[in-house]
Amino acid sequence: VPGRGSSAHTAEAAPNFALAKYWGKADDAAMVPAVPSLSITLDGPLTRVTVHEIDAAEDEVTLDGEPVDERWRARTRRFLDVARCRARVRGSLRVETTGGVPPAAGLASSAAYFAALARAASETWGLDTGTDAVSDLARRGSVSAARSVPAGFVVLDPDHARGDVLAAHTAFPARHWDLAVLVAVVDPGPKEVGSSDGMKRTRETSPYYPAWVESSRELFERCLRAVEDRDLAGLGAAAESSCTRMHAAALAAEPPLLYLAPATLGIIDAVRRLRSEGTGCFYTVDAGPQVKVVCPEQEVERVREGIRAAGGVHRVLVHRPGGGTARPEASGDH
Ligand code: DP6
């Protein structure tokens, strides 16, 4: 970066969205998921993280030039402590984030953030910058962040752990299947419970949590097979089940976790209507009211119109499979 000291390192990453969901940890401290997940890493919006080594007692963390709130700063520091321990260094970093979507907006921004930060910190401190090592480190910031490091259709399976190393990997490259992902951004309602707290509450209080964990591998395998076969209907059925079962388990927690807003249900309804009229598409929803709709490239306009007509949609972002933090250059224009 021009004008900066030699210790500045920048990395970019994009969100990923799970088709087969991760919800629940087998080990909270080690950030090990209880279930396998399959996601699509998108080609944007890119979160850009620049880190500098600084001569200070504590890490400094900014978002678009402003200091972040205390919770986010503490979480970043805890993450950097893991990286410092691996690198056997003690120094502090200034972490500057720009672009992407604001953290905790329910748009998987923490995944892009920790993926980019894991790469930038690894470069700064001379850690292994291979995809596996960066993915494994990113997981310690947010489990889903491990999946934003590789590109395309990505798997994170706790059965693949080697000792305490657990990385996500590309099961199929982005070009495997010409899909589009539309993100319907719903007007934010009351503040939701973050994923980490929500899944912990689900595990501790929902009688449906064991059933969710038990059924997740079968759904994961169905999703993986459907991606391999480019079977949109099969993938939609399995991915929607993974989504609704995750939300059913969360809804049954005490107090209940209700991530679905009225507009969310309206969009889900619109997707089902589009499908009954012959448009191939399916939905998925994470720990917030936003709806992601997956469809073949040629259906984008029809789907966009359909979900806009549902009402309550703030804006619609359209992205494609892509991403990964290992790209040598910034993304090209589409
Ligand atoms: C609903 O990865 O954000 O998006 O590991 O506690 O940071 P932590 O949680 P996070 O949870 C993501 C949950 C999800 C489903 C998914 O992405 O698989």
Boltz pocket constraint, residues with backbone or C-beta under 6 A from the ligand:
constraints:
  - pocket:
      binder: B
      contacts: [[A, 16], [A, 17], [A, 18], [A, 20], [A, 21], [A, 22], [A, 23], [A, 37], [A, 110], [A, 139], [A, 141], [A, 142], [A, 143], [A, 144], [A, 145], [A, 195], [A, 196], [A, 197], [A, 285], [A, 286], [A, 287]]
      max_distance: 6.0
